[in-house]
């Protein structure tokens, strides 16, 4: 079976020629990649997380909100982990605070 694989022999002079000034160029690519990663992925994600945290912290009774499932309603009650939304005159639903996607301007639900 050794006739399918040829033998490889090391050249004694090759390692001295391989070490050259190309090492600094690799660092430039690495730093550039890290900068792009920070600017395009980490920073915007942290900004969105901060905005969502501020939104959930500022929820109050009477706010009109939309959930991540697309249900729009008016907040009737707010607790530490849950909000109760009034969907219509007779329907109230309980959601986790994390399910609230956005707040709506006052009077939006009556205009719909």
N, C-alpha and C positions, 0 to 999 in steps of 0.2 A: 503494500500500500504506500510505501514511501515514494514511489515513482510519480504520484499525483501531486505531491507537495515538494517544492524545491527547497533546498537548504539555503538559509540566509547567513551571510558572514558579515561581521561588523568591520567597519573601516576605522582604523585607529586614528586618522586625521580628522574625521568628520565632527566629533564633539567640540573641538576647539573652534571650528568655524561656525557652529550653531549658536553659540553664545554671542549675542551682538547687541546693538543699541535699540532693538525693537521692544524691549521691556517697558519703556515709558509710554509707548503708543498704546499698549494694552491697558494701562491705568487710565488713560484719557477716555477710552471707550467705556470702561467700567464706571468711572465718575459720571460720564455723560448719560449712561443708562440709568444710574441712580437718580440723577436730576430729573430726567424725563419721567421716571416712575413716581417721584414725589409730586411733580407738577400736574401730571395727568391722572393719577390714580388716588394716591393717599390724601392729598390736600382737598380735592373736591368731595371725597367721601367723608372726611372729617367735618367739612362745612355742612353737608347735608345732615349728618348725625346731630350736630349742634343745633341746627334749625329745628329738627324734629323734636329734640329734647326741650327746647324753648316753647314750641307749640304745645306739647303735652303738659308742660308746667303751667301754661297760661290759660288752660281750659277753665271756663266758668259757666255757671248756670245762665242759660239764655243765649249762649253762643250757637250759631248754626254751623254744622260741620258735615263733612262727607267722610265716610269710612273707606277703607281700602277695598271693600266689596262693592262700593258704589252707592251705598245707602245714605241718603241725605236726611238729616233730622236736626231737631233743636234739643240742646242739652237740658235735661230736667234735674239731674242729680249727678254730682261728681264725688267719687271716693278716691282713695289712694290708688287703686288698681283698675277701677271700672268707671264707666259713664253710662247713664241711662238716657237714651235718646227717645224723644217723642217723634215718631214717624208720621202719624196722623193724629186726629183728635182722640181716638180711642186706643191707639197702638203705641206701646212703649217697649223698647228693646234694650237689653243690657249688653254692652260691649266692653272689651278690654281697652284701656287707654291707648295701647299701641296700635289698635285698629283704626284710629282716627288719622286720616291722611291729610286733611286740610280744613281750614275754617273758611266760611263763606261770609260775604258782606251781609249786614243786617237787611232783612226783607227779601232775601233771595228765594226762600222757600215759598213765600206767598206769591211771588212773581211766576213761579213754575206752574 
